[in-house]
């Protein structure tokens, strides 16, 4: 990738009117990924003082992107001073702060939902006085700051969240709290909401940089500004839970909302908006469309040409033509598409700028040329589905596994269970020794079958499990369960649904004839790296390829399933990165509340992913 630095004269000639600001690494990565280069294979920057901005197209507009070196507002390289310096250097018409935030209420909001700021409410200035009884009285002395009137009017009138039925997130408009503190305490969050909701009951979440932005923008006449952030946590003490995945998802959705807003002509309604030469030229620019990557992404998201055509303003014929490129002297001659249409295609396929680059991988080339479409993407329905159990088919509770439930039920400290797991993971004990030691602990507490059934009664299947099993049975797709859980637990929780499962591979408990005394734990050989072996055995049993099998899991002990050659789907990830495409071919979601959401990965010719999102 080439690098180009603009001088001040060249920068002024571009007439950039939108400045985007990000604060953490995920926000930066997502925005940079969606920027379209001014020139092919060239990153363009503008330096000013000790900082620099990336220059490129976001949606239909030429923008500058400033990434803050520090989070927060008042530190030397945080939003207050950095945005002020950037504004003076670029003089944009509008400044948009984009990124992650905490949400107000998990009952009405979800991780990944996007928050648009109608107002910013600082919470740093309060008066604390004594009441009649000596109690501390907190008085809000912060004035709310309204977002730019013109940009907010455009957002409200545009209502893109209603026009784009396939959005994977909801949009909330309201007041955002902003302060220097990183809030991750349920009581303190409730205090903030209580204190500052007295005068404003429209609070939708909170973050750390907006107060710095508003401090700068309040000194500038006729400037429009906006804060667009997505929910990554609830500021309730659980910020570290799936932190990376949640922040990445939130950053992705916040940037996506901005791209959709900037993919229309609506922002030309801003006062003092001036069409530059670049704005005119972009209508006549054509971008190369990498046919290999387009085909790969289209199949990855289960888009037929017909389904993709319905989503964007391109005909099936136009789309088909992009994948009908010629090979000359062993090299592909990719087709080109008008920039506006190309950006719509990029957005629909959730692609980065690689869609517009000529490079490709051997796998992408192979998959494109394979008429049988056997690859990592599911253009055909699965011929068999293998599920993990704990946290996959069951509702996740406090990240507690079935085994941990048993240890807790017997009154043991969970550190014993965790220590045994660590010793096995480190190779200090074998799986057989792990089972023997665990048996000794359980025997001491007289664990019996009735105890196991009592534990099972407290475990619930994920909603939609019945429908998924019935649907797979309807299409004659055999179902298997391969789990590190225990047979009696799995069979008890499934109940009558067990008839839809061809085989269950799990650990087994052996009891005496009365069923009152545990004799041994018979460890399964199909856990951890053994899951790959089980998948291979199923393929041999059914006389199919492992690539015809879809494995659905949720945790790190499921990661090795990918080595079998099966397609892998992760939902509600625990101790694993759902975005790691070397392990998980498909990321079903960080907050899957209904198992039916994964049907597009299992029966893609009947269930389209975009239609499931719409539903």
N, C-alpha and C positions, 0 to 999 in steps of 0.2 A: 504494500500500500504506500503510495506517494504522499508527501506532506507539503502543503502550500501555506505560507503565511501572507496575509493581506496587509498592505500598508494602510495608513489612515485615509489616503485619497481613494484607494480602491474600495475600502470599506464604505465610505460615504456614498460612492457611486451606486452601491447596491440598494441603498435606501431601506435597510432592514427595519421593520416596524413592530416586530414581536421578539421579546427576550424571554426565554424560558430558563428557570432556575431549579436545580436539583441539589440535594444535600447529602444523601448517602449513596453507597456504591451500587445498590440495586436500581435506584432511581436513575443514576447516571448511565448505567448499562442499558436500561430499557429505552431511554430517550435517544441515546447514541445509536442504538440498534434501529430505531424507526426513522432517523434522519437520512435523507437521500442526498448523496454527495453532489456538489456543484459540478464536479468533473468525475468521469469514470475513474475508479481506483485511486482517488485522491481525497485525503482528509484536509479540509480547509479551516484554518484558525485565524483569529485576530487577537494579537497581544496588546494589553494595555496595563501599565504599571507592573505589578507582580502577578497578574492574572491573564487568562486567555479564554476566549469563547470558541466553540465549534460553530461553523456556519454551514447551513444546509437547508433543504426543504423538509418541512413537516406538514403533511397533507398537501394543500395547494399553495402554501405560503413559504417565503424565504424567512428563516428565523436564525437567531443566535442562541446558543445554549451555554449558560454559565453553570459550572459545577462548583459548589462551595467546598472549600478545603476543610471546613469545620461545621458540625451541626450546631443548631441553636441560632441565637440572634446577636448577642453582644460580644462574643469572643472576637479576637483580631481578624480571623478569616471566616467568620460566620456571616449571616445574612445582612446585618445592618450596614457594615462598612463595605462589604463586597458588592452588594446590589447597588449601593450608592455610587461606587466607583464605576461599575458596569453601565449604569444608567447615564452617567456623565460622558462616558466614552462612546456610547452607541446612540443615545437619545431615541429609544424606541417609543412607539405609540402606545404599547401595552406590555405589561410585565406579568408573566404567569408563573407562579410557584407550583410545582408539580411534584408529587411524591406520596409518602405514607403518613398515616395518622392513626390514633386510637379511636375506636368507635364509642358511641354513647351506650348502646343497648343491644345485646346479642339476641333479644327477642324480636326486635324490629329491623335489625341490620344483620348482615353476614360479612365474614371475612372476604375482602375483595370488593365490597360495595364502594362506589365512588362518591366523595363528598365535595360539593361545590359551595364555596364560601359566599353567602350573601353579606355576611358581616364577619369581622374578626373581633373577638373579645379577649383582650389581654387580662391576665389574672394576677399580675405581679403587684399591683397597687391596691392595697386594702388598708382600712383603718381598724385597729383593734382597740376597743375600749372596754370598760368594766360596766356591767349591769348593776341593778339595785342590790342583787345578792352576791355581787363580786364575780359573776360569771363573765367569761370573755365574749364580747359581742364583735362580730366581724362585719364590717361595712364595705361593700364594693365601691371603690372610687375610680374604677376603670371605665373609660368611655368606649363604647363599641365603635368600630371603624367600618363603614360600609364599603364594599367592593365597588369598583368602577361602575357607575350607573349604566353607561352604554354597553359595556361588555356583559354585564349581568342581565340587561334587558334582552340582548341577543341570545344568551344562554337559555333564559326562560321561554322566549318565543320559539326558539329553535326546537327545543324538546326532543333532541336526538334520541334519547333513551326510549321514547315512544315510537319513533320512526324506524329504529333498528330492532326488530323483534328478536334477533338472535343474540342479543347482548348476554354475556355470561355474568353480568353484575347489574345491580340496581343503582340508581342515581338518587342522591338525597341533597336537597338544597336547604341551607340554614346557616346558623352561626357556628364558627369554629373557635374553641378556646386556644389561646397561644401563650406560651411562657417558656422560660429558660429551663424549667425542671423537666426531667424525663420521668413521667408519671407511670408508675407500675405498682400501685397499691390500691386495693379496692376501697378502703375507707377514705383515703385522700381523694380518690376520684369522686366518690359520693359527696365529699365535702365541697369539691369544686363545682359539681353539678348543682348541688343545693344552693350554694352561695350565689352563683352567677346565673342561675335560672330564675331567680326572683324577679329580675327585671327583663329577662329574655328566656322564654320557654322553648325557643327554637334551636337550642344547642344540639349539634349532631355529632360532635367529636372534638378532638384536640390534637395539637402538634406543637413544634418548637421554633419554627422559622418565620412564621407569618407576621409576628409582632415586629420583627426587624424590617420586613418588607413594607409594612404599613407606616413605620417611622420614616422611611425614605419617601414613599409615595405621597404622604400627607403634605410634604413640602413642595410638591410639583403640581402646577396648575394643569388642568385638562389632561391628566394622565389616567389611563385605565389600568387596573390591575385585578388579578383574580387568583384565588388559591384553589387548586384541584388536587385533592389527595384521596387515597383509597385506604380502607381499614385493614390494618395488619394485626391488630390485637385489641384487647379491651381494657388495658391499663389496670388489670386486676391482680397483678402478681404473677401472672403466667406468661409474661412477654417472651421468655426463652423457649416456650413450647413451639416446636416447628418454626422457629424464628426465621431461618433463612427462606424456607418455602413460602411462609406467609408474607414476608416483606417483598419477595420477588413477585408473587402473585399481585399484591397490592400495587407495586410500582408498575407492573405490566398493565393493569386495568386503568390506573390513573393516566398513564401515557396514551393508552388506547382511546380514552374519552377525549383527550386533547386532539388526537389525530382526527377523530370523527368530527369534532368541532371545526377543525382547520381544513377539512376536506370539502367544504362548501364555500359559497361566495358570501355567506352571511357577515363575515368580519369586515367586508368592504364597507359596511354601514357605519363603522366607527367614525366619529368626527375626526376630520383632518386626515383620514386615510388617503394615501396617494399611491396610485398604481405606478410601479416602477417598470423599467424596461424588462427586468427579470420576471415580473408578474405577467407581462405580455408574452414574453418568450416561452414561458413554461407550457403554454397551450400548444406550442409547435414542437416542443422537445419530445423525442421518442426515446424510450428506455428499452434496452435489451431484456428479453424475458428468457431466463434459463429454463428450457423445456424439461430437462432432467429434473431440476429442483421443483418446478411447478407440478409435474406429474407425481413426484415423491410426496410433496406436501398435500396435494389434492387427495391422494389415497390415504395418507396419514390421518387426515380428518374426515375420511369417508365421504368425500364430495364426488358425486357423479357430475358430468358436464352439465346435465340438466339442473341438478341441485345448485351448482355453483352459479349457473346463469340466473337462477331465480334470486340469488343473494345479491348479485351486482349487476350493473347495467351493461352486460356484455352478452352477446348471443352465443348459443352453443357452437355455431360455426366459427365465430371469432376465437373462442377458447380452444376448439379442436385444432385450428390453424396454428396456434402457438406451440402445440405439441407435435406438429407435423413438419419439423425442420429437416433439412437435408444434412447428410454427412459427406463432406468433401475432403479427400485425402486423409480420411480417418478422423477429421475434426468436425464437430457440429457447427452448423451455421444457424444460430438461433434467430428467431423472428424478433421484431421490435413492435412496441405498442406506445401510443400516445401517453404522455406522463400521467395525466389525470386518471386515465383508465388503468394504467399500470399500478398506481398507488392504491386504487380500489381493490385490484387483484391481490396486491401485497397484504392489504388489511384483511381481506376475506380468508386468505390462506395462512394468516398469522406468521408470515415470513419476515425476515429481516432484509437487509440490503443485499444478501447473497442471491436473492431472486433476480437481481439486475446484474450479476457478475457472471463471467464466462466459465469460472472454475466449477468443478464438480468432483464427486468422489467416485471410485470404482463401483461401490455399492449402488449409488444412485444411477449410474450408467447401466449396471447389470439389471437392476430392478426395472428400469424403463424398457430394456430389451427383452425381458423374460415374458413371453406370451402367456405363460401359466400364472403370472403375477404372484409367484411364491417369493415372498420377501418379508420385510419387517412391517409392512403396512397391510391392513386387512381389506383388500378389495373383494374377498370372498368370505363367506361365513365360516366360523370355526367348525371343525369336525369333532372336536372334543373340548370340554372346558374343565379345568382343574382349579378348585378354590382352596385357598388357605381358610382357616376357621376363625381363630381369635382375631377380632378387630377387622375382619374382612366380611364374614357373614354375620358377625355379632356387633352389637352396639358397643363402641369403645367407652370404657369407664375409667377415668383417671389414669389411663395408660397401665391399668392393672390386668395382667394376663390371667388365664384360668389357673395356672400353677400358683401364681401369687394369691389368688382367691383362696386356694386350698390352705396355703401356709397361714394366711390371715385367719381363716376359719378355725384352724387348730390352735391358734393363739401364739404362733411363733413370730419372732421379729423377722421382717422381710429381708434384713441384711444377710441372714443365713442363706435364703434362696438366691439372692443376688451374688453372694460370694461363690456359691457353687456354679452359677452360670459363668462367672468370670474365670474360675479355675478351669472349666471346660473350654471356654473360648481361648484361653492361653495355652491349652494343651497339657495342663497339669494333671488332669484326670480324663479318662475316656468317657464316652456316653454311657457305657455299661456301669462304670464306677459311679457316675453321677446318679443313675437310677438306683443303685444299691444303697448309697448314702441317704438319698431321699426316702427310700423305703424304710430305713431304720428310724428316721425321724417321724414318719407317719405312723409306723407301728406303735411307737411309744405313746401316741395319742389315741390309739385304738380306732383309726380311721376305718369306716365300714361303707358298704354300698349306699346305705340310707343317707350318710353324710354327703356322699357325692351327688346323690339325687337332689338333696337340699340345696347344694351349691348350684347345681344346674338350673334349678327353678328361679334363681336370681339373675340368670343370663338371658338376654333377649336377642332375637334375630333382628338384623337390620330390616326396616320396612322395605317392602318390595321383593324380599327374598322368595316368597311364595310365588309371585308373578314370574320372576326370572326363571326359577326351576321349572315351572309349568310351561313357560314359553320355550325353553330349551328342549323339554320333552316333546312339545308340539312339533318341533322341527327335527326330531330324532337326533339331537346332539347329546351324546352321553356326558354325564356329569360325575366328577370325582372330587373327593376331598383329600388333601394331603396336608397334614397339620401336626404340629408339635404338641397339640392338646391331647386329651384322653378320650378313648372310645366311648366310655359310659356317659361322659359329659356331652360329646357331640351327638350321640344317638338320642339322648334324653332331650336336648334342646331342639333337635330337628323334629322329634316326634313322628307324626305321620308323613312328614316331608322326606323322611329317609328313603321312601320308596322311589324317589326321583334320583337317588344317588347310587351309581353303579358299584362303587367301591370306596371305602374309607381307610386311608393309611394314617395311623396315629399311634401314640403310645397306648399300651393296654395295662389295666390293673388286674392282677390275679388274686382271687380270694379263696378262703377255705370253703368247704361244702356248705356251711351255714351262711356264707356271705357276710359274716360279722368280723372276720379277721383278714387283713391284707397280708398276702404272702409275698408278692413281688411286683415290681413295676417292670414290665417288658417293654424296653425302649424300642421305638421305631427306627429303622435304618433310613427312613425317608424324610428326615428333618434336616435342616441346614443344607449342606452340600448334597444330601441324599434326595432332595426334592427334584433335582435335575435327573437323577437316576429313575425316580418314579415316573417322571414325564416320558422318559425314553421307554420305560416298560409299557406304559399306556399306548404309545405309538406302535410298539411291536405287537401288542395285544390286538389293536384295531387295524393293523397293517396300513398305517398312514404315516406321513412325515411328521416330525416334531413341529415343523413350521405350520402345520395345520391345527395345532393345539394352542389354546389361549390359557395362560396361567394368570390368576388374579390373586394378589397378595397385598400386604400392607406394611411389612416390617423388614428389618435387616436379615432375619433368618430366611427370608424369601428371595433375597437378592441373587443367590446362586442358581435360581431356576432358569435364568437367561442362558446359562451355558448349555442347556439342553437343545437350544435352537427354537424353543417355543416363543410365541409372542407373549409379552408380559404387560400386565396392566396393574398399576398401583392405585389404591384408593385409601384415603385417610392415613397417609404415611406416618409410621412410627419408627424412629431411629434409622430412617433411610431418606435419601433425597429423591423425591418424585420427579425432579427435572433432569436427573441423570439418565440420558438416553442410551448409555452403554449398559444400563441395568434394566430400566423401565422404558419399554417402547411407547407406552401411552400413560399419561398422567390423568387418571379418571377424576381426580379432584381432592382437595384438602378437606373438604367438608361435605362428603357424600352422605346424605341423609336418607336416600332411597336407592336401593340396589339397581333399580330399573335404569338409572343413569348410565350404567355401563353396557346396556344392550347394543349400542352402536358398535362396540368393539367385538361383540360376539356374533351378531347377526347384521352386519353392515348393509346387506342388500335389502333389508326390511326396515331397519331403523337408521336414519341419517342423524349424525351428530348435531347438525345445526337445528334439526327439527326437535330433537330432545331438549336442546337449550331453549328453544322457543316455548316448549311446553312447560 
